[in-house]
Amino acid sequence: MRNISLNEVIKNRKTVYPREFTGNEIPYETVTDILESALYAPTHRRTEPWFFRVYRNESKEKLCELINKIDDKKYPKIKLNKFIDKVNLSDTVVAVFMKRDKKESVPEWEEIAAVAMSVQNMWLTSYVNNVGSYWSTPSFKDEYAKLLNIDKNEKSLGFFFMGSYKHKIINKVREGIEMKVKWV
Ligand SMILES: Cc1cc2nc3c(=O)[nH]c(=O)nc-3n(C[C@H](O)[C@H](O)[C@H](O)COP(=O)(O)O)c2cc1C
């Protein structure tokens, strides 16, 4: 595990695309640690609106089978095939979902925000464990969710791809604090 400050982790975390994955296996325990970190995101009224389906090893084929069932008149085959290529290049693909509680105790956007924070937790935990990761939110994610027959209070929020990669620090370009913060 990389031993650096939280600030450095936040600033150096980055998207690593599946084409950059080396194909080396990520230990099961590391994948579990990454998933577990997702569960500690903040959640209004403690609804814990996240849930995940993990595709690894042979079960990646199940994800590809589902994607192959998506109507290619609605979504070009080339796009679906590109997604399948990314699945095959990855060690693990985590499908990310949001589930609202029956009472809809908090607005939907808060639940989506909470799930996004759980994804950020996974992203940061991946980074410190030398795991490359990438959040993909393809336009056909709702079609994928329909094929799973998920409940109407549930929603797909895309896929978190993970793979081993060769780490190098990049110079991340972000607008500075003076552009984004107004001190009042
Ligand atoms: C909600 C969300 C959805 C995203 N969906 C996609 C996506 O569908 N395809 C993609 O290439 N990147 C996607 N990304 C990743 C961004 O492209 C990436 O975070 C951005 O380029 C900044 O790079 P960094 O993660 O290295 O800082 C998504 C990021 C977020 C936060």
The ligand as an ORCA input file, in Angstrom:
! r2SCAN-3c Opt
* xyz 0 1
  C     -20.227     10.747    -12.353
  C     -19.080     10.431    -13.260
  C     -19.317      9.733    -14.420
  C     -18.273      9.429    -15.301
  N     -18.548      8.739    -16.445
  C     -17.552      8.522    -17.336
  C     -17.816      7.850    -18.561
  O     -18.939      7.420    -18.831
  N     -16.791      7.680    -19.412
  C     -15.523      8.155    -19.130
  O     -14.613      7.993    -19.957
  N     -15.243      8.739    -17.954
  C     -16.217      8.939    -17.062
  N     -15.943      9.538    -15.868
  C     -14.539      9.806    -15.493
  C     -14.121     11.168    -15.912
  O     -13.980     11.197    -17.293
  C     -12.790     11.478    -15.219
  O     -12.992     11.446    -13.834
  C     -12.278     12.817    -15.672
  O     -11.743     12.719    -16.937
  C     -11.266     13.408    -14.729
  O     -10.116     12.596    -14.671
  P      -9.541     12.041    -13.291
  O     -10.538     11.043    -12.768
  O      -8.238     11.389    -13.682
  O      -9.355     13.181    -12.363
  C     -16.960      9.835    -14.987
  C     -16.723     10.550    -13.793
  C     -17.759     10.846    -12.951
  C     -17.472     11.618    -11.694
*
